[in-house]
Amino acid sequence: MKKEPVFRKFGSGPVWWHTRGLKMHLKECDENRKHIVIEGSAAKVTIDRVNIDRIVGWFVEWRVVNCFPIKEQTDGRVMMSYSELAAAFGLNNDYVVQGSDWLIDQYGGTVASQGKFIRYQKYLNIPCPGTGHDGDPNVSIELKEEIKEAVGSVLNYTKVLV
């Protein structure tokens, strides 16, 4: 289920996506450790493989600095499955999370997982849609090729769609 979101009149991306996502870039990718760092001027996202007591998945942690010079910040962490991480980072457009279709219906998007992410084409928000303004407790990322390739490499995923 794909639905085009409302876009800003001036600027890029859906209204729920912050334009600072344009500044996010790949800082580190370690395929052996299954570790990725994506960073921008006001946000940082770290992705790490998790294998604890038969729980296998990926921790996606973020920090958003909302207010300068005070540096108020929001931190968060969600756990994603292999399929969720691939869908979030533009490697799979067909993944459907049961009970999350309302997000796409209401906000527009390509794929979504309630409480974890929403994405429309190259525009990703973790963990949910935002206002598109400063102060949001979520992070926006423009999925550049280097970011998609890094996630694909730690997942051993070969088909990039977006």
Number of C-alpha atoms within 10 A of each C-alpha: 14 16 14 14 18 13 14 13 9 6 10 14 24 25 20 24 30 26 20 18 23 16 14 23 21 20 15 14 21 13 15 8 10 17 18 22 20 19 20 18 12 19 23 21 25 19 23 18 20 16 10 8 6 7 9 14 18 22 18 21 18 23 19 24 21 18 12 9 7 8 11 11 16 16 15 15 16 15 18 21 15 14 16 22 23 20 24 30 27 28 22 20 21 12 17 17 13 10 10 16 19 13 18 22 14 10 18 25 24 26 28 34 25 16 12 19 26 29 29 25 19 17 26 30 24 27 23 21 30 22 14 20 13 15 15 19 20 23 30 32 28 23 23 17 15 13 23 21 22 23 24 20 16 19 17 11 16 10 11 15 11 16
